[in-house]
Amino acid sequence: MCGIVGYIGKPKPIAEGLEALKRLEYRGYDSAGMAAYDPKEREVMCIKAVGKIEKLEKKLKGINIKASPFLFYTRWATHGGVTEQNCHPHSDCKGNIWVAHNGIIENYQQLKEKLVGEGHKFLSETDTEVIPHLLEHAFKGDIAKAVQKVVPLLRGAFALVIIAKQDPTRLVAVRKSAPLLVGIGKREYIAASDPSAVVGMTKEVVYLDDGEMAVMSDKGYTVQDINGNHLKKKVDFIDWNIEDAQKGGYEHFMLKEIMEQPETIADTMRGRFGKEAGTAKLGGLEVVGDRLKNIERVHILAMGTAYLAGLVGEQLISEHARIPVDTDPASEFRYRKPIIEKNTAYLFISQSGETADTLAALREVKQQGGLTLGIINVVGSSVAREVEAGLYNHVGPEIGVASTKAFTSQLALLAFLAAFFANRKEKKLPEITEGLKKIPGILARMLKDTRQIQKLAQKYAKIDNMLYIGRKYQYPIALEGALKLKEISYVHAEGFSGGELKHGPIALIDERVPTVALCLSDSVYEKMMSNIQEIKARNGPIIAVATEGDKEIAKIADDVLYIPRVPEPLAPLLSVVPLQLFAYFMALLRGYDPDKPRNLAKSVTVE
Ligand code: M6R
């Protein structure tokens, strides 16, 4: 929900910290701040600004100090309004200890009352500010020891990076239920919320686990548990470049990520086709191969767009591998006192691998002994580390808040999973595997010309409400189309199954409420056509997404976006793309930044 960066090493111009922070802006962008220790002056300089990171950048212009250690922070407000006072880093009463925090301290009220009673002066309304004040109490010249004393007092979720003016040769980073890693350079270290912030300096990283603390200096680093016991940690290698996390000539990350889908789907599929048509080779699941033999049910758990990918997966696996599948939002599952079954595989889908609800559901299943699998994009993320086996998307960093390339990659992996489960029953799915091979080429052709979608957005840019309908494989795509539109263009949009229309939503239809109808030439075409007729009969404008060659639809719909014909279970990989682009153009025409939608953060690491 917030982005944090901490650096220690040879003193550097603070502009370098700002560059690292910019790559975390997707995590929150209502305000930004920094605290930097200037070794010449032996002072900490703290500067904060409300608004996007450029606002902080402007304030830092002309400040030419070289600093180490330093902290940078970009905020997505949870406690207290969007003000400079509430922005991190926060300090103790003496301006000695400085803390940047991602997460929520649940017991901050009690802690704050006690600290105020003892005479501590608070400047913000945040939960975080209790931390530097607690550290002030515990500090006896060694910031790492002080952190060890304070962490057990904190309830909630936190990734913290901490510096102290009176112990300026160390940077401390500590994690509990919020992402944090350490980038390892040559006698310089950078602690950050995700790898995109460190990749400009180093590709070697250590991912911290819950309850672990990294203590860094310009001489080296150690990872310790909270009692100070040293731990041996694996050093991972980031296998993508800084350019992958940049816009590559596009105006927005979202557009770049939509446009790169032909390549990202190809990357997802690489090495996953079996020798024979209709078979899948999923090396990531081999470690649980024996347990998977007895699987009688799959339960998919995820949030947002990843959940909607799960709904497509449910159709795919149950229809083609003939295994019953349930799909639930992880947030609801976890509070249901779920019954965990021995012969069920629990599949967690998450782009970031850090979504709090998905992670909590995963832990619940694990605790009860269920078999956990994952589809995750961010390598080394919490979900990736905690599932027993899983598949990486390999689509590179997804920066735009609206998930696009991760979604199509999730769909591709779910199609592989359907083949994988079918193969266990001696069944092959050649239509699916051979169809998948053609998807990147087809998508590349579809993405060559986006002008029709742009024009459509011009036609509807001023509407207030929009409905999306689809059936079977296209029902989750209707939900995803509506989610994309509402989250970045702020048009009120709802998705329904075509069958639900007459049970309530049809009351909304009139000439001011357009409906996007996903009406492909598939097994539910006739049914969708009836739904479209029902809408037209009530003067509702129709934008149809249809299969190339369907002339009938053009007679009824006001606008038609054609997509090439592919096997029905794979059509979601194509039909979602015009809806992603439509939402993107709508956001631009309505004057909004699609990469940074209001009130949203890329990775929802709190409940
Ligand atoms: O990182 P995750 O895939 O777990 O994220 C889940 C949702 O928060 C995410 O898909 C969200 O719905 C997107 N903003 C949708 O575009």
Residues whose N, C-alpha, C, O or C-beta is under 5 A from the ligand:
A	BS01	M6R	M303 G304 T305 A306 I349 S350 Q351 S352 G353 T355 V401 A402 S403 K602 V604
